[in-house]
C-alpha cells in the first residue's frame, strides 16, 4: 500500500512538473522573429499586421518599424497623419497592385522630424481599411517610406506579408 501511494505521488509530481514547464515552451514558440525589408544605406523597414485575414471594408492594424543599423543618424519627416507618410499596397497573383494607403500630398501640419540614431528603431501603429474595390483572395502586402540621410532622400521597402482578403 505504501509503495502504491509512493508511486502515485511520484507520478503526480512528475505530471505537475510537466504542466509547469509547458508555458515556457509555449511562450518560446509564440515569439515571432521580425522580418525586415532590404537595407537602404543601413536602414530597414519591417511591417506586421494584427490579423492577416481581413474582410473587405474592415480595418486591421499595421505595425511599421524602422531600424537604423548604419553608423549615421537618419531623419524621418512626419506629416500630420501617420497613414500619409507610408505607401501600403497589395499585389494579387496577376501582379496587379492596389494601394490601400499612400501619401496624400496635402500636409496641414508638420510634426517635428524624428531622428533615429545608429542602433535605434522607431515604430508606428497605423489603421488600414481594406476598400470595397479589393476582391477577395490572397495578396502580398508591402509598405514603403521615405527617409533622409544627410542630404539624400531614400526610400525603404518593407518585408512581404501574405494577406487573405475575405
Order of alpha helices (4+ residues) and beta strands (2+ residues): alpha-beta-beta-beta-beta-beta-beta-beta-beta-beta-beta-beta
